[in-house]
Amino acid sequence: MFDFVDGAAFNHEQGQRARKLFAAVVLAALDDAIADDKKYGNGPEQIARWARSRDGRDVLSCAGIDPNERVVNGLMEFVGKGVRTSVALSREESERRALELLQNAAA
């Protein structure tokens, strides 16, 4: 019985690692699209094309993200803002956005 529990826990952990790996691929695709947007001005179109492609849908699904049109629009909006994923996910950026929201709410 304990072997089954250990095996299930191991399989779950492996699945979580795989999901994180595919999430890193999504973040890399976003960074590439942001770089394309700065260089060529077509970043949102590039990420939308990738997300709608079979490979993009497969990667999004494996990352635990439902590859629907709402997600594609969110990815396009993120790329349009031009903030790299490493910066957007940093603590300083989160604190800055929270402070900005508080200042806008107070005004």
C-alpha positions as CSV (number, residue, x, y, z in Angstrom):
1,M,0.0,0.0,0.0
2,F,2.8,2.4,0.9
3,D,4.4,1.7,-2.4
4,F,1.3,2.8,-4.2
5,V,1.2,6.1,-2.3
6,D,4.9,6.7,-2.9
7,G,4.5,6.0,-6.6
8,A,1.5,8.3,-6.9
9,A,3.4,11.1,-5.1
10,F,6.4,10.6,-7.3
11,N,4.2,10.6,-10.4
12,H,2.4,13.8,-9.3
13,E,5.8,15.4,-8.6
14,Q,7.0,14.5,-12.0
15,G,3.9,16.0,-13.6
16,Q,4.4,19.2,-11.7
17,R,8.0,19.4,-12.9
18,A,6.9,18.8,-16.5
19,R,4.2,21.5,-16.2
20,K,6.9,24.0,-14.9
21,L,9.1,23.1,-17.8
22,F,6.3,23.9,-20.3
23,A,5.5,27.1,-18.4
24,A,9.1,28.2,-18.9
25,V,8.7,27.6,-22.7
26,V,5.6,29.9,-22.6
27,L,7.6,32.6,-20.8
28,A,10.4,32.2,-23.4
29,A,7.9,32.6,-26.2
30,L,6.6,35.8,-24.6
31,D,10.1,37.2,-24.2
32,D,10.8,36.4,-27.9
33,A,7.6,38.1,-28.9
34,I,8.5,41.2,-26.8
35,A,11.9,41.3,-28.5
36,D,10.2,41.0,-31.9
37,D,7.8,43.8,-30.9
38,K,10.7,46.1,-30.0
39,K,12.7,45.2,-33.1
40,Y,10.0,44.8,-35.8
41,G,6.8,46.0,-34.2
42,N,4.9,42.8,-34.7
43,G,5.2,41.1,-31.3
44,P,1.5,40.7,-30.5
45,E,0.8,39.2,-33.9
46,Q,3.7,36.8,-33.5
47,I,2.5,35.5,-30.1
48,A,-1.0,35.2,-31.4
49,R,0.2,33.1,-34.3
50,W,2.2,30.9,-32.1
51,A,-0.5,30.5,-29.5
52,R,-3.1,29.5,-32.2
53,S,-0.7,27.1,-33.9
54,R,-0.8,23.4,-33.0
55,D,2.6,23.5,-31.3
56,G,1.5,26.6,-29.3
57,R,-1.7,25.0,-28.2
58,D,0.1,21.8,-27.2
59,V,2.7,23.8,-25.1
60,L,0.0,25.9,-23.5
61,S,-2.0,22.8,-22.6
62,C,1.0,21.0,-21.2
63,A,1.7,24.1,-19.1
64,G,-1.7,23.9,-17.6
65,I,-3.1,26.8,-19.6
66,D,-6.4,26.4,-21.6
67,P,-5.5,27.5,-25.1
68,N,-8.6,29.5,-25.8
69,E,-9.1,32.9,-27.5
70,R,-9.2,34.7,-24.2
71,V,-5.8,33.5,-23.4
72,V,-4.5,34.5,-26.8
73,N,-5.8,38.0,-26.2
74,G,-4.2,38.1,-22.8
75,L,-0.8,37.0,-24.3
76,M,-1.2,39.7,-27.0
77,E,-1.9,42.4,-24.4
78,F,1.0,41.3,-22.2
79,V,3.4,41.5,-25.2
80,G,1.9,44.9,-26.2
81,K,2.9,46.3,-22.8
82,G,6.5,45.4,-23.5
83,V,7.5,44.4,-20.0
84,R,9.9,41.3,-20.0
85,T,8.6,38.3,-18.1
86,S,11.5,38.4,-15.7
87,V,10.7,42.0,-14.8
88,A,6.9,41.4,-14.7
89,L,7.4,38.4,-12.3
90,S,9.8,40.2,-10.0
91,R,8.8,41.4,-6.5
92,E,9.7,45.0,-7.2
93,E,7.4,45.2,-10.2
94,S,4.5,43.6,-8.2
95,E,5.0,46.2,-5.4
96,R,5.2,49.0,-7.9
97,R,1.9,47.9,-9.6
98,A,0.2,47.6,-6.2
99,L,1.3,51.1,-5.2
100,E,0.2,52.4,-8.5
101,L,-3.3,50.9,-8.1
102,L,-3.6,52.3,-4.6
103,Q,-2.6,55.8,-5.8
104,N,-5.2,55.5,-8.7
105,A,-7.9,54.4,-6.3
106,A,-7.2,57.3,-3.9
107,A,-7.4,59.8,-6.7
